[in-house]
Amino acid sequence: MTGKERVMASFEGRDFDRVPIYCAGVSGRIASHVLGRDAFVGHGKQRYRETLALWQGENAHQEFVERTQRDVLELNDALDVDLVRPAYWRYPHKPTRRIDEQTFFYGEEDGNWWVMRFDPETELFQEIDRSPRPEPTIDDVVRAMEQAEAAAEQGTSPTPESFPELVAAIEHFGERRAVHGYGTGVSVPRERHWLEAMALEPDVVRRYLVARAKINCRTIPVMAQMGLKILFGGGDFAGKNGPLYSPGAFHHCMLPALQIVSKCCDEHDCWHFFASDGNLWPVAEDLFGNSGVQGFYEIDRRCEMDLEVLRDTFPHLKLCGGIASETLHMGTVQEVIDETRSALEVARRRGQIVVGVSNQVVPATPLENFDAMMETLHEQP
């Protein structure tokens, strides 16, 4: 089987020759280790690189875009995964001035501005200073809701050309590997004023999410037109101890929006995949049952999201993950091998599972741990 055939056979409940595999994401250090050269792949490092390229001019930025696209495709081929990640993070904000080698100033000197700094060791590119601004309030949530509703009524629809990374991945991989699309992301921002609004003005948050879902429903038909059936989305809202807000708030605010997206996916023969870190069991009945969501990725067993239990509880659900990023980062080589074998064993018996690391492989991950995971994934019977 090709990688694409393997993924589709597993997700559709048909026989497959071996468990399909993927890798949710890697840091620049890990990608460079895999390719044997400096790779334009990652999170903060890529955001810093784009800022640097924008600072250097139009030609430098075009070179950044082209090299990034090439390296992402080559990385997926080098990893030999069945389900590929077609793109990584961007930061398309041109800086106003450069403060030092790692630090850039953005915005207007006498208006709204912010400063970003890159830390090569952690590969983080973070805001370290900004102009004084009023503390956000629920009034800002109301304005966001109004803007989203206006966009849902008056906005334009994308085209395949709106997604150049997907176009390139589809052309490059063809039938060899499965490519996932986008367009299903619905989530409540995690800032304090949004969480306050969940408690004090839930109808406002509900209206915002419904509007965002309607906007997504313009993208989903384009993904179907491009031949993409697996649509990734979601949004982080939980930690190891559970969601950031109550099951009741989830039911009132999130569930209606998820149902809109799921219905649209069904109408266009696509699968709605939802992702969030953390323990999602308190809202699982709504999230994986009542919502119509058909897939779950970023599955982290260290947060009690166990592949076997998920398969028992939600037999329809298509699953991606099973190997914790924390195990790769903090565990021993043998612990990585054991966790990888365990996930493969469940996937082999139960089906509808693509096995891989739950989330980003962070920069400080021991190279021998990453290699052990990939070797175990490829050495499966």
C-alpha positions, -999 to 999 in steps of 0.1 A, spaced: 0 0 0 10 36 -5 9 58 26 -23 75 14 -39 41 7 -28 29 42 -43 60 60 -76 58 41 -80 21 46 -74 24 83 -97 54 88 -124 37 67 -122 5 87 -108 -16 59 -78 -40 60 -43 -23 59 -8 -38 55 8 -19 85 -2 8 109 -1 42 93 22 68 109 26 105 111 45 132 130 25 161 144 54 186 142 91 191 149 114 219 160 141 233 137 167 213 156 150 180 150 142 188 114 179 197 108 189 165 124 167 145 101 178 163 69 214 166 78 215 203 72 199 235 85 162 230 78 136 258 74 111 240 96 97 247 131 78 271 152 95 301 168 126 297 147 106 299 115 87 330 128 120 347 135 134 337 101 104 352 83 108 384 102 145 385 93 137 378 56 110 406 56 136 429 71 161 420 43 137 427 15 113 412 -10 138 389 -26 149 375 7 113 369 17 106 351 -15 136 329 -9 124 322 26 90 311 13 104 288 -14 130 272 9 105 266 36 81 249 12 109 228 -2 122 218 33 88 209 46 82 185 17 117 170 19 113 165 57 80 145 52 98 123 26 128 118 49 105 108 78 87 85 54 53 92 71 20 82 57 1 113 67 21 145 62 21 179 77 21 203 47 31 235 64 46 251 95 41 284 114 45 318 99 49 354 112 41 377 82 47 410 101 73 433 86 94 449 114 99 486 117 135 484 129 161 459 141 172 464 177 199 437 177 206 403 161 177 385 178 153 414 185 129 434 163 106 463 168 72 464 151 45 490 147 46 527 151 71 545 174 44 569 187 15 545 184 9 508 188 41 489 189 56 456 202 91 440 204 99 404 197 130 385 206 143 351 194 160 326 218 181 302 197 183 276 225 146 272 230 136 283 195 110 306 211 102 339 194 82 359 219 69 394 227 91 410 254 77 445 254 48 465 240 32 499 240 8 506 269 -27 494 260 -60 492 280 -66 459 296 -90 439 273 -126 436 286 -158 418 277 -165 448 255 -137 436 232 -153 402 230 -186 419 219 -167 438 192 -150 406 181 -184 389 179 -198 418 158 -169 417 134 -172 379 130 -209 381 123 -203 408 97 -176 387 81 -199 357 80 -225 377 61 -202 397 38 -169 379 34 -155 363 3 -147 326 -3 -112 313 -7 -99 294 -38 -73 266 -40 -48 293 -48 -54 307 -13 -35 276 0 -2 274 -19 14 251 7 -15 226 2 -13 229 -36 24 222 -35 20 192 -11 -8 177 -32 14 180 -64 45 167 -47 31 137 -28 3 127 -53 -10 93 -42 22 84 -22 12 101 10 -20 115 26 -22 153 30 -46 169 55 -64 201 49 -77 229 70 -109 248 77 -125 233 108 -109 253 136 -133 266 162 -122 276 196 -125 302 224 -94 323 228 -77 316 261 -72 352 273 -88 361 306 -115 384 291 -127 356 269 -129 332 298 -148 358 318 -172 363 289 -178 325 289 -191 329 324 -208 363 323 -219 367 286 -221 332 272 -245 342 244 -219 366 231 -193 339 229 -217 315 214 -226 340 186 -189 346 179 -182 309 176 -212 303 154 -201 331 131 -166 316 129 -181 283 120 -200 298 92 -169 314 79 -152 280 80 -180 266 59 -166 287 30 -132 269 32 -145 233 35 -159 231 0 -125 243 -14 -107 215 6 -131 190 -10 -125 205 -44 -88 199 -38 -94 163 -30 -87 167 7 -109 146 30 -90 148 63 -96 184 77 -76 194 108 -88 221 131 -99 225 167 -81 247 193 -64 241 226 -86 246 257 -74 220 282 -45 209 304 -37 177 323 -64 185 348 -92 191 323 -107 220 303 -103 257 311 -141 261 313 -170 240 324 -188 213 305 -219 235 307 -201 264 290 -188 240 264 -222 227 257 -237 262 254 -210 279 234 -188 254 216 -212 226 207 -235 246 183 -204 259 163 -189 224 161 -222 210 148 -222 236 120 -187 226 109 -195 189 111 -226 193 90 -207 212 64 -180 185 63 -206 158 60 -222 176 30 -189 177 12 -177 142 21 -149 154 44 -139 144 80 -140 170 108 -109 165 129 -106 183 163 -74 188 182 -66 200 217 -39 192 242 -50 180 277 -76 159 294 -109 163 274 -130 136 291 -152 161 310 -166 173 277 -160 142 256 -197 133 252 -204 166 235 -170 169 217 -168 134 203 -204 124 204 -230 151 200 -209 175 179 -206 152 148 -167 155 150 -153 124 132 -116 126 142 -93 136 171 -57 143 169 -30 155 194 -39 125 216 -17 125 247 -18 94 269 -1 113 297 -33 134 299 -55 103 302 -64 103 265 -58 66 259 -62 51 224 -78 20 237 -103 38 259 -111 63 232 -118 35 207 -140 17 232 -160 48 241 -163 63 206 -161 35 181 -167 59 152 -138 82 160 -107 84 138 -76 89 160 -41 104 155 -14 103 181 -7 80 211 30 90 217 34 119 242 57 148 234 66 147 271 78 111 268 101 120 239 114 151 258 118 137 293 117 99 290 144 73 284 150 56 251 133 25 264 103 44 276 100 59 241 102 25 225 77 10 249 51 38 244 55 37 206 51 -1 206 20 1 228 3 27 205 12 5 175 -3 -26 191 -36 -9 198 -38 6 163 -30 -28 148 -59 -45 167 -85 -18 167 -79 2 134 -89 38 125 -57 50 142 -27 68 128 2 66 153 26 94 159 38 120 184 9 138 200 23 173 194 54 193 187 88 175 192 104 203 212 140 215 206 155 200 238 142 165 229 172 140 229 180 131 194 183 94 204 147 95 217 134 109 184 154 84 164 141 55 187 105 66 180 109 68 143 128 35 141 102 17 161 74 31 139 92 19 108 102 -15 122 67 -26 131 57 -60 117 
